[in-house]
Amino acid sequence: MNSPNPKPQILIIDDDQELCAMLTEFLAPDNLEVSAVHSGEDGLDALKETDFDLVILDIMLPGINGTEVLKQLRQGSDIPVVMLTARGDDVDRILGLEFGADDYLPKPFNPRELTARIKAILRRARQAPERDEPASVGELEIDLGTRRVSANGELIRLTGAEFELLKCLLETPSEVVSKDDLSQRALGRKNLPYDRSIDTHISNLRRKLSAAGVDNPQIMSRRGMGYYLAVAS
């Protein structure tokens, strides 16, 4: 996040102009500078012109829908994205997470809940690194200062949520971390009943590590308990 403006820059992409106006007014007192556009095409154009810190992206958009916007965005950017989905539409929710959304909220939602999600994501993205020197675990090299992960010299592009999950698992290798703990530490919120966010993020993380040729460490699951990092000696 290299925005020159001290206020975090938030972009809302939603065709509901009343909702955009309400959110812009609601978020302003929290020292957030909000811009809004009302189509997927305008959203992609805005993201090319401005270094935003976070995107609030509606799934249902005229023209290019939110899922396609996210797919195109993730081809070259790891900017945090909070998806807005129709309540009960699990398919859109899972697709959004699979394509790289950091979190989601079903409509209608409480603006205070959205503000809490935004603050949690921005806080993780801006937190001071715990150490400057990269750490190596198996075939992975993790730089907490730059929040970059690489294997065999090749960068592995992770979203903020994926990086936080990997970081949580790395802190206690071989020890199971519950979904509740992972959700609280990586997403900044409670793990909700029937919420597949952690599972989907873990699935994405596994896929990216596998694509990079990482065989060690492996992210393993323990049914009914959580996930752990298995590091071969």
C-alpha positions in Angstrom: 0.0 0.0 0.0 1.9 3.0 -1.3 -0.9 5.6 -1.5 0.6 9.1 -1.0 -2.7 10.2 0.8 -2.6 9.6 4.6 -6.2 8.5 4.4 -6.9 5.0 3.2 -8.4 5.1 -0.3 -11.5 3.0 -0.6 -13.2 2.2 -4.0 -16.8 1.0 -4.0 -18.0 -0.7 -7.2 -21.8 -1.1 -7.0 -24.6 0.0 -9.2 -26.8 0.8 -6.2 -26.1 4.6 -6.1 -28.1 5.1 -2.9 -26.1 2.4 -1.2 -22.8 4.0 -2.4 -23.9 7.4 -1.2 -24.8 6.0 2.2 -21.5 4.1 2.6 -19.5 7.1 1.5 -21.2 9.2 4.2 -20.9 6.5 6.8 -17.2 5.7 6.2 -16.0 9.3 6.0 -15.9 9.9 9.8 -13.6 6.9 10.1 -10.9 8.8 8.2 -11.5 6.8 5.0 -11.6 8.5 1.7 -14.3 6.8 -0.5 -14.8 6.9 -4.2 -17.7 5.1 -6.0 -18.4 3.9 -9.5 -21.4 2.0 -10.7 -20.2 -0.6 -13.3 -17.5 -3.2 -13.6 -15.9 -1.4 -16.6 -15.7 1.9 -14.6 -14.3 0.0 -11.6 -11.5 -1.5 -13.7 -10.7 1.9 -15.2 -10.6 3.6 -11.7 -8.3 0.9 -10.4 -5.8 1.6 -13.3 -5.8 5.3 -12.5 -5.6 5.3 -8.7 -3.7 3.4 -6.1 -6.6 2.3 -3.9 -6.1 0.5 -0.6 -9.2 -1.6 -0.6 -12.1 -2.4 -2.9 -15.7 -3.0 -2.0 -17.1 -5.0 -4.9 -20.7 -6.0 -5.6 -21.2 -9.3 -7.4 -24.3 -8.2 -9.4 -23.1 -5.4 -11.7 -24.3 -4.3 -15.2 -21.9 -5.2 -18.0 -18.9 -6.9 -16.5 -20.0 -8.6 -13.3 -18.2 -8.5 -10.0 -16.7 -12.0 -10.4 -15.1 -11.0 -13.8 -13.8 -7.8 -12.3 -12.2 -9.7 -9.6 -10.6 -12.2 -12.0 -9.1 -9.4 -14.1 -8.0 -7.5 -11.0 -6.2 -10.6 -9.6 -4.2 -11.0 -12.8 -1.9 -8.3 -11.6 -2.9 -7.0 -8.2 -3.3 -8.3 -4.6 -5.3 -5.2 -3.4 -7.7 -6.3 -0.6 -11.3 -6.9 -1.9 -14.5 -7.3 0.1 -17.3 -8.8 -2.0 -20.9 -7.9 -1.5 -23.2 -10.9 -2.3 -26.9 -11.6 -2.2 -28.0 -13.2 1.1 -28.0 -16.9 0.8 -26.2 -17.0 -2.5 -23.5 -19.4 -1.5 -22.4 -20.1 -5.1 -21.4 -16.4 -5.7 -19.8 -16.3 -2.2 -17.6 -19.3 -2.8 -16.7 -18.1 -6.4 -15.7 -14.7 -5.0 -13.4 -16.3 -2.5 -12.0 -18.8 -5.0 -11.2 -15.9 -7.4 -9.3 -14.0 -4.6 -11.7 -12.0 -2.5 -10.4 -11.4 1.0 -13.8 -11.4 2.6 -17.5 -11.0 1.8 -20.7 -9.6 3.3 -24.2 -10.7 2.3 -26.7 -7.9 1.5 -28.4 -6.4 3.3 -25.7 -5.8 5.8 -24.9 -3.5 8.8 -22.6 -0.7 7.8 -20.8 -1.0 11.1 -20.0 -4.6 10.2 -18.5 -3.5 6.9 -16.5 -0.8 8.7 -15.1 -3.4 11.1 -14.1 -5.7 8.2 -12.4 -2.8 6.4 -10.5 -1.7 9.5 -9.4 -5.3 10.2 -8.1 -5.8 6.6 -6.3 -2.4 6.5 -4.8 -3.0 9.9 -3.3 -6.3 8.8 -2.0 -4.8 5.6 -0.3 -1.8 7.4 0.9 -3.5 10.5 4.7 -3.1 11.2 6.7 -6.2 10.3 7.8 -8.4 13.2 11.3 -8.7 11.7 13.1 -7.5 8.6 15.0 -10.7 7.6 13.2 -13.2 5.4 12.5 -16.6 7.0 12.9 -19.9 5.2 10.6 -22.8 5.9 11.1 -25.8 3.7 11.1 -24.6 0.1 9.3 -21.3 1.1 10.9 -18.0 1.8 8.6 -15.5 3.7 9.5 -11.9 4.0 7.3 -10.4 6.8 8.5 -6.9 6.0 7.4 -6.9 2.4 4.7 -9.5 2.9 6.1 -11.5 0.0 6.4 -15.3 -0.3 8.6 -17.1 -2.8 9.8 -20.6 -3.7 12.9 -21.3 -5.7 13.4 -17.6 -6.3 9.9 -17.3 -7.9 7.3 -15.0 -6.3 4.1 -16.6 -5.2 1.3 -13.9 -5.4 -1.0 -14.2 -2.4 -3.9 -12.2 -1.3 -3.8 -10.5 2.1 -6.0 -13.2 3.6 -3.9 -16.0 2.2 -0.7 -14.4 3.5 -2.2 -14.1 6.9 -3.3 -17.7 7.0 0.2 -18.9 5.9 1.8 -16.7 8.5 -0.5 -18.1 11.3 0.3 -21.6 10.4 4.0 -20.8 10.2 4.0 -19.5 13.7 3.3 -23.0 15.1 4.4 -25.5 12.6 3.1 -29.1 13.1 0.5 -27.7 15.6 -3.2 -27.7 14.6 -4.7 -24.2 14.5 -8.5 -24.2 14.8 -10.7 -22.5 12.2 -11.9 -20.2 14.9 -8.4 -19.0 15.6 -7.5 -18.8 11.9 -10.6 -16.7 11.2 -10.0 -14.4 14.1 -6.2 -13.9 13.4 -6.3 -13.9 9.6 -9.7 -12.4 8.8 -10.1 -10.3 12.0 -13.6 -11.7 12.7 -15.3 -14.7 14.2 -15.8 -17.9 12.2 -19.5 -17.9 11.5 -21.6 -21.1 11.3 -21.6 -22.7 7.9 -18.9 -20.2 6.8 -16.5 -21.7 4.3 -14.2 -18.7 4.0 -11.2 -20.3 5.8 -11.6 -23.6 3.9 -11.7 -21.7 0.6 -8.7 -19.5 1.4 -6.8 -22.6 2.4 -7.8 -24.4 -0.8 -6.5 -21.4 -2.8 -3.3 -21.3 -0.8 -2.7 -25.0 -1.4 -3.3 -24.6 -5.1 -0.8 -21.7 -5.4 1.9 -23.5 -3.4 1.4 -26.6 -5.6 1.6 -24.6 -8.8 4.9 -23.1 -7.6 6.2 -26.6 -7.1 6.2 -26.5 -3.3 6.2 -30.0 -1.8 7.6 -29.0 1.6 5.9 -27.7 3.7 2.4 -29.1 3.2 -0.9 -27.6 4.6 -2.7 -30.5 6.2 -6.1 -30.7 7.8 -7.4 -32.5 10.9 -11.1 -33.2 10.6 -13.2 -31.3 13.1 -10.1 -29.5 14.5 -8.4 -27.3 11.9 -5.3 -27.0 9.9 -1.5 -27.4 10.4 1.7 -27.0 8.5 3.6 -30.3 8.0 7.3 -29.5 7.5 9.5 -32.4 6.4 12.9 -32.6 8.1 
